[in-house]
């Protein structure tokens, strides 16, 4: 039996969840606040947010900590397509990073097309990072 993700083991070490770095991120605004980048009222968006099929373009990357057939993910997996399943090579397993046996990190897409998907080399995490090339 393969053990579940670290969140299911009470003895697993927990990663730090605090942000590092200065409070201002070079935006010129105090306390790191970003300027409002939304279009002003009465202006058209810079591009059409809907593809030819009329569906909105959506990209949902994340650490879902569950396999794709998990019942809790059904609202997402029924609407979105996995970039790894459509354009990836291999299984795309991401956990644990030392010897991956399950894909719990994924990039889900809708209204766009993934042309490639892959896992990246291990970083400072117990998960492998994932990447995909997306076309509109």
Secondary structure by P-SEA (a helix, b strand, c coil): ccccccccccccccccccccccccccccccccccccccccccccccccccccccccbbbbbcccccccccccaaaaaaccccccccccccccccccccccccccbbbbbccccccbbbbcccccccbbbbbbbbcc
